[in-house]
C-alpha cells in the first residue's frame, strides 16, 4: 500500500514488519521519532517486543548485544553523538558476530554543535566491522532495513542502515509499504545458532591472547569482505518478491560517461536530476551511487568508474588531515591498476548546508575541465564554502 | 498539503528546513507536487506559492523572495501589507478563524483552506480527508476551520 511517510517512520515500520523482539534505544535528534513510533507500536499492541529504556547510547548498544546473544532479533536506532558514544560497543557487537541491526539518521558531530545532516557520524565508525548501507530515499530506507535483518542473520554480522537526517528522516514522500505476510515470507523467524542457554553454557567474548587475536580479526575481515555476495543475493531475492532492488552500487547513465559523479545517500537523487539535464544538452555525464560502503566493493567500483576520464567524488564528511572517506577509499581501490580516472574530492553539505543543483553542476564543470586538460588543479574542493569567512 | 495532492494522483515531497522546531521561532518548510516522481532534495528557491502563517514575518523576512512569475503569497493577515505591493496575494484572517473554530491561535490547518482556495492545486475535499486521517477526534474542528478559510480568503 502506498503511504506518505517520512524516513523515520519508514525505519520504524520496517522494524515492526521484521518483528523485532528487543529494542533498546536512546532518543536523539533527528532519530527521535523512530523511537517514539516504535514505543507507540508496542504500547498499542501492534508490535510484540521488549523496549529497554536506557540512559545512554552506550547502554543501548550494550543491551542490544546482550539481547542478540540470547538469540533474539535486536534493533536500535541513533544519530551523531549517539553513534559516537556507542562506538566502543560497536566493535564488541561485530567482534562477537552478533547480527544486530541499527539505523543511523546521519547527522553532523560536535563541535560546533549541530543537529543537521552530514555523514561524518557513520563515516567515523567505518572501521568497526559493521556492514554500512546508505539509502537514497524513504522507499530504500524501508526496503534496506528489512533486508538488513536477513543480511545480518545469514552472515552473523551487524548491519548499519544509514540515511540522511532531515533530508530523509523528516521528509514526507510516497512509500510502498509491504504487507506483514509478504515480509514474513522473506524474513523467517530468527534462530541464532549460538544463543546463550543456561543448559549449555558457553563463554562469549573471552580474552583474545596474542596467539589467537589476529586470527579472529582475519576471520572478521574475511566475513565483512565476503558479505558482498550475500548482500547482492538477498537484494535479488527481495527484488523478485517486492519488485525493488538496489544492488551494491547503482550505475546511472554512466556507461559511456566521460565524467562520473560518485556519491552516497540522498545526494544521489539530486545528482540524477543534474545528470539528466546535462545529458539533454548532449554532455556525457553519469552517476555512480554507492550503496554499500562497508564492505567496500572495490572490483565493482573499478568496473563502474574505470572507463571515465574523471570522477567527482561528492561527499558530506571529511577525515580531518586527509580527505573525504569515500574519496580515500575510491582512490585506494585504483591502486595497482593501470588506468585510473582523475579524481576530485568535493566536500559539501556539512551540517545541512543545502547542496543545490547549481553547486552540483559546478562540481561537474570542474571535473569536466580536469577531463579535458588531463590535470587536476586542486584535489580537494569545498563546495559552497563561504571563502570570505575563512580568509586569514 | 502533500498528502492531499497525493490523494489526487500526484507525487509529492514535504520537508522542514529547521527540524528543531520550537514555539515562536521562524521556521521554513517546503512542499513539491508533481506528476512525475520527485528526486531532487534541494530546498525550494523559486516557489509557485508561499504560505505565511504569521503576518509579522512579512516585516522581517522577504517572504516573496524567488517567487516565480504569476506566483501567489498566501497570507494570514487582516489586510494586505505595504511591502507586498505589486505581488499577487491571497489574504485570510486565519488567526481569528482558528481562535473562533479551534479555540487556539494555531493556524496550520486553517491556512490549508486558504491554500486550496488560492491555488486550486488540491481540492478542499482532499484536504478534509487528510485532516480526518491525521487528527482523529480533533478532525472536525480543523476541517471546519479550513472550510471557513476557504470561504473567507480574498485574492487580490
Interface residues (C-beta under 8 A of the other chain):
Chain A: X2 X4 X29 X30 X115 X116 X164 X165 X166 X167 X168 X169 X170 X171 X172 X173 X174 X266 X267 X269 X270 X272 X273 X354 X355 X356 X357
Chain B: X2 X3 X6 X11 X12 X13 X14 X15 X16 X19 X20 X38 X39 X40 X41 X42 X43 X45
